[in-house]
């Protein structure tokens, strides 16, 4: 056997050993939180903002960003779907502010602060309906206070509660990341993921099929 042949055989054996060792190491690694998938995570438990019937067959969870244009498009569709299917569904909204949206966290804080006075959904509606008025502002706080006044909130309490909302926001976002959320809006309907805006007709079909 020539020296060249021996060398090639040696290289082959070393390569095989490296591949085998790598397969063993990676094959025995446990998946991290980001690899779990929605099916293994309870997206409903502990939800702070929900509408509909808790015992309903169809559970819908939306991860949304108040500054996201697509979420603003989805908003009236979601509102209509909830209204038409109150007895069929349980809808949960969770915060997922994207880093690319500078005012998203502050908007979510405003909604959470309004929620402390029982007006979460009122602020939720105003933020989406008026998104173009505040999304590009260097400091949208005055706009959010204006919305708080429209909702007849105690402004002193509203201002005091703004900081506290970050706990819920971070918790929601962490849960979304574990479920694999990458963009907004992302919906989970009975654990099945749907990324992007869902048309009213498609939304209704999914609900009807899931409720059978």
C-alpha positions in Angstrom: 0.0 0.0 0.0 1.5 3.3 -1.0 2.0 6.3 1.4 -0.5 8.3 -0.6 -3.2 5.6 -0.2 -2.4 5.3 3.6 -2.7 9.1 3.9 -6.1 9.2 2.2 -7.4 6.4 4.3 -6.3 8.2 7.4 -8.0 11.4 6.4 -11.2 9.5 5.7 -11.1 7.8 9.1 -10.6 11.2 10.9 -13.4 12.8 8.9 -15.7 9.9 9.8 -14.8 10.2 13.5 -15.6 13.9 13.5 -19.0 13.4 11.8 -19.9 10.7 14.2 -18.9 12.7 17.2 -20.8 15.8 15.9 -24.0 13.7 15.3 -23.8 12.3 18.8 -23.4 15.8 20.4 -26.1 17.5 18.5 -28.4 14.5 18.6 -28.3 14.6 22.4 -28.9 18.3 22.7 -32.3 19.4 24.1 -34.2 22.0 22.2 -34.1 25.5 23.7 -37.2 27.6 24.4 -37.2 29.1 20.8 -37.6 25.6 19.4 -40.6 24.5 21.4 -43.4 25.5 19.1 -46.8 26.7 20.0 -48.2 23.2 20.5 -46.1 22.7 23.6 -46.8 26.1 25.1 -50.0 27.3 26.8 -50.6 30.7 25.2 -53.9 31.2 27.1 -52.9 30.7 30.7 -52.3 34.0 32.6 -53.6 36.1 29.7 -54.5 39.6 30.9 -56.6 40.7 27.9 -59.3 38.5 26.5 -62.7 38.6 25.1 -65.4 36.0 24.3 -66.2 32.7 26.0 -63.4 31.1 28.1 -64.9 27.6 27.6 -65.3 28.0 23.8 -63.8 25.3 21.5 -61.9 27.9 19.4 -59.1 29.7 21.2 -57.5 32.6 19.3 -54.3 34.3 20.4 -53.0 37.3 18.5 -49.4 38.6 19.0 -49.6 42.2 17.9 -47.7 45.5 17.8 -49.7 48.7 18.0 -47.3 50.5 15.6 -47.5 47.7 13.0 -49.4 48.8 9.9 -50.5 45.2 9.1 -51.9 44.9 12.7 -53.9 48.1 12.1 -55.3 46.5 8.9 -56.2 43.3 10.9 -57.8 45.3 13.7 -61.2 45.9 12.2 -61.3 42.3 10.9 -60.5 41.0 14.4 -63.2 43.2 16.0 -65.8 42.0 13.5 -64.9 38.4 14.0 -65.1 38.7 17.8 -68.5 40.4 17.5 -69.9 37.7 15.2 -68.5 34.8 17.2 -68.7 35.7 20.8 -70.2 32.3 21.8 -67.8 30.4 19.6 -64.4 31.8 20.4 -62.1 33.0 23.2 -59.8 35.7 21.9 -56.5 36.7 23.6 -54.3 39.7 22.7 -50.7 39.6 23.6 -48.1 42.3 23.1 -45.2 41.7 20.7 -43.7 45.2 20.0 -41.1 44.9 17.3 -37.6 46.6 17.7 -38.1 48.4 14.4 -41.1 50.4 15.8 -39.8 53.1 18.1 -43.1 53.9 19.7 -44.5 50.4 19.9 -43.5 49.8 23.6 -44.8 53.2 24.7 -48.1 52.5 23.0 -48.4 49.1 24.6 -47.7 50.8 28.0 -50.5 53.3 27.3 -52.9 50.4 26.7 -51.7 48.6 29.8 -52.1 51.7 31.9 -55.7 52.2 30.5 -56.3 48.6 31.5 -55.6 49.4 35.1 -58.8 51.5 34.9 -60.8 49.0 33.0 -60.4 50.7 29.6 -57.8 48.4 27.9 -59.9 47.7 24.9 -60.9 51.3 24.5 -57.2 52.3 24.3 -56.5 49.3 22.1 -59.1 50.6 19.6 -57.9 54.2 19.7 -54.2 53.2 19.2 -55.0 51.2 16.1 -57.6 53.5 14.7 -55.3 56.5 15.0 -52.0 54.8 14.3 -50.9 57.3 11.6 -51.3 60.2 14.0 -48.8 59.0 16.6 -46.5 56.3 15.0 -44.0 58.8 13.5 -43.9 61.2 16.4 -40.6 61.7 18.2 -42.6 61.7 21.5 -46.2 60.3 21.3 -46.9 60.7 25.0 -49.2 63.7 24.5 -51.3 61.8 22.0 -51.6 58.9 24.4 -52.7 61.3 27.2 -55.3 62.8 24.7 -56.7 59.3 24.2 -56.7 58.7 27.9 -58.8 61.9 28.3 -61.2 60.6 25.6 -61.7 57.5 27.7 -62.3 59.7 30.7 -59.4 58.1 32.6 -57.9 59.5 35.8 -54.8 61.1 34.2 -52.7 61.1 37.3 -53.2 57.4 37.8 -52.7 56.8 34.0 -49.3 58.5 34.1 -48.3 56.6 37.3 -49.3 53.3 35.7 -47.3 53.7 32.5 -44.1 52.3 33.9 -45.7 49.2 35.4 -47.0 47.9 32.1 -43.6 46.8 30.9 -43.8 43.6 33.0 -46.8 42.3 31.1 -45.4 43.5 27.8 -42.0 41.7 28.3 -43.8 38.6 29.5 -46.1 38.5 26.4 -43.1 39.0 24.1 -41.1 36.3 25.8 -44.0 33.9 25.4 -44.3 34.8 21.7 -40.6 34.2 21.1 -40.9 30.8 22.7 -43.8 30.0 20.4 -41.6 31.1 17.4 -43.3 34.4 16.6 -41.2 36.4 14.1 -43.6 39.0 12.8 -46.9 40.7 13.6 -49.7 40.1 13.5 -49.3 36.4 14.2 -52.4 34.4 15.2 -52.6 31.0 16.9 -56.0 29.4 16.4 -56.2 26.2 18.5 -52.4 26.1 18.4 -52.2 26.5 14.6 -50.0 29.4 13.5 -51.2 32.0 10.9 -48.8 34.8 10.2 -50.1 38.0 8.7 -53.5 39.5 8.1 -56.3 36.9 7.7 -59.3 38.0 5.6 -62.7 38.0 7.3 -64.0 35.2 5.1 -60.9 33.0 5.7 -61.0 33.8 9.4 -64.6 32.7 9.6 -63.9 29.5 7.7 -61.1 28.6 10.1 -63.4 29.3 13.1 -66.3 27.2 11.7 -64.0 24.3 10.9 -62.3 24.5 14.3 -65.6 24.6 16.2 -66.9 21.4 14.7 
